[in-house]
Amino acid sequence: EGVAPVLAEQIQESDTASWLLARIKEIEKTVDDMPSIAVLVPSEDQVRLVAEALNQRLEEINMRAVACVDGQVLGDQGDIRVFDVQHIKGLEFEAVFFVGVDVLAETKTEIFDRFVYVGATRAATYLGMVCRGDLPNRLRPLRPLFASQWAV
């Protein structure tokens, strides 16, 4: 029941913002009011970079991304917030995009499962995962549950 999660694999860093924009547009088509959206990244140094890249794409739909450095919850209700995954425990959003989940698996192997669990459970309705390579081995059994997009 509900909305299937979406997955993108083999996405170059430069193409991530375009993929996110396409999924955000799909959400926008299905709702009356744009829901709360968070983008989770594997490290603090990615927060500003992803927010800036996303802002270049979001201009066309009059939205903006806000870099939530050190977990600060900034911005207006309609802003898309970009967080380091380590700072999102206790928050909830209608839509969560997990960028670089494969990078997280490589860099934080001991706590990867916990971060994925906490990150995925922040999404009330929509969940998207983006991998620069392939879906990490631990998550591969879940691949059949993912769609490539929400639009039909």
C-alpha positions in Angstrom: 0.0 0.0 0.0 1.2 3.5 -0.6 3.9 4.8 -2.9 6.7 2.6 -4.0 10.2 4.0 -3.3 12.3 5.0 -6.3 15.9 4.2 -7.0 18.5 5.6 -9.4 21.8 3.7 -9.9 24.9 4.8 -11.8 24.0 8.4 -11.5 26.9 10.8 -12.0 27.2 13.5 -9.3 26.5 16.1 -12.0 23.2 14.4 -12.9 21.9 14.0 -9.3 20.1 17.4 -9.2 18.3 16.8 -12.5 17.1 13.3 -11.3 15.9 14.9 -8.0 14.1 17.7 -9.9 12.3 15.1 -12.1 11.1 13.2 -9.0 10.1 16.5 -7.2 8.0 17.4 -10.3 6.3 14.0 -10.1 5.4 14.7 -6.5 4.1 18.1 -7.4 1.8 16.7 -10.0 0.1 14.4 -7.5 -0.5 16.8 -4.6 -2.4 20.0 -4.0 0.2 21.5 -1.7 3.9 20.7 -2.0 4.9 18.4 0.9 7.9 18.8 3.1 11.0 17.4 1.4 14.5 16.5 2.7 17.6 15.5 0.8 20.0 13.4 2.9 23.7 13.2 2.0 26.5 11.0 3.4 28.7 13.8 4.8 28.6 17.4 6.0 30.9 18.5 3.1 28.2 17.4 0.6 25.4 19.5 2.2 26.2 22.8 0.5 27.3 21.3 -2.7 24.1 19.3 -3.2 21.9 22.3 -2.1 23.7 24.6 -4.6 23.4 22.1 -7.5 19.7 21.5 -6.7 19.0 25.3 -6.5 20.2 25.7 -10.1 17.5 23.2 -11.2 14.7 24.2 -8.8 14.5 27.8 -10.2 12.3 26.5 -13.0 9.6 25.4 -10.5 10.1 28.4 -8.1 11.4 26.3 -5.2 14.7 26.4 -3.4 17.0 24.1 -1.5 18.5 25.2 1.8 21.7 23.7 3.2 21.1 22.7 6.8 24.7 22.8 7.9 25.3 21.0 11.2 21.7 19.9 11.3 20.2 23.3 11.6 16.6 23.3 10.5 16.5 26.4 8.4 14.2 27.8 5.7 10.6 28.3 5.0 7.9 25.6 5.0 8.2 25.1 1.2 12.0 24.8 1.1 13.7 21.6 0.3 16.2 21.0 3.1 19.6 19.3 2.6 21.1 17.5 5.6 24.0 15.3 6.5 22.2 12.0 7.4 23.8 12.0 10.8 21.6 15.1 11.8 18.1 13.9 10.9 17.1 11.7 13.8 13.7 12.9 15.2 12.7 14.8 12.0 10.0 13.7 9.6 9.2 14.8 6.1 6.7 13.7 3.5 9.4 13.0 1.0 13.0 12.0 1.6 15.7 11.6 -1.0 18.8 9.7 0.1 21.7 10.8 -2.1 24.9 8.7 -2.3 23.6 5.8 -0.3 26.4 3.6 -1.8 29.0 6.2 -0.7 27.6 6.0 2.8 28.0 2.2 2.7 31.7 2.5 1.8 32.6 5.3 4.2 30.5 4.4 7.3 30.4 0.6 7.1 29.9 0.1 10.9 26.9 2.4 11.2 25.5 2.1 7.6 22.5 0.0 8.6 21.5 2.4 11.3 21.9 5.5 9.1 19.8 3.8 6.3 17.1 2.8 8.8 16.9 6.3 10.4 17.0 8.0 7.0 14.4 5.8 5.4 12.0 6.1 8.3 12.1 9.9 8.0 9.9 9.6 4.9 6.2 9.6 5.6 5.1 9.0 2.0 7.9 9.3 -0.7 11.4 7.8 -0.5 14.0 8.0 -3.2 17.6 6.6 -3.2 20.4 7.7 -5.5 23.6 5.7 -6.0 26.6 6.8 -7.9 27.4 3.2 -8.4 25.2 0.2 -7.6 22.8 -0.3 -4.7 25.0 -1.5 -1.8 25.1 -5.3 -1.2 23.1 -5.1 2.0 20.2 -3.4 0.2 20.2 -5.4 -3.0 17.5 -7.9 -1.8 15.2 -4.8 -1.7 15.8 -3.8 -5.3 12.5 -5.4 -6.6 10.6 -3.1 -4.3 11.9 0.1 -6.0 10.5 1.8 -9.1 12.6 4.1 -11.3 10.1 6.9 -11.2 6.7 7.9 -9.8 5.1 9.2 -12.9 3.1 6.8 -15.1 
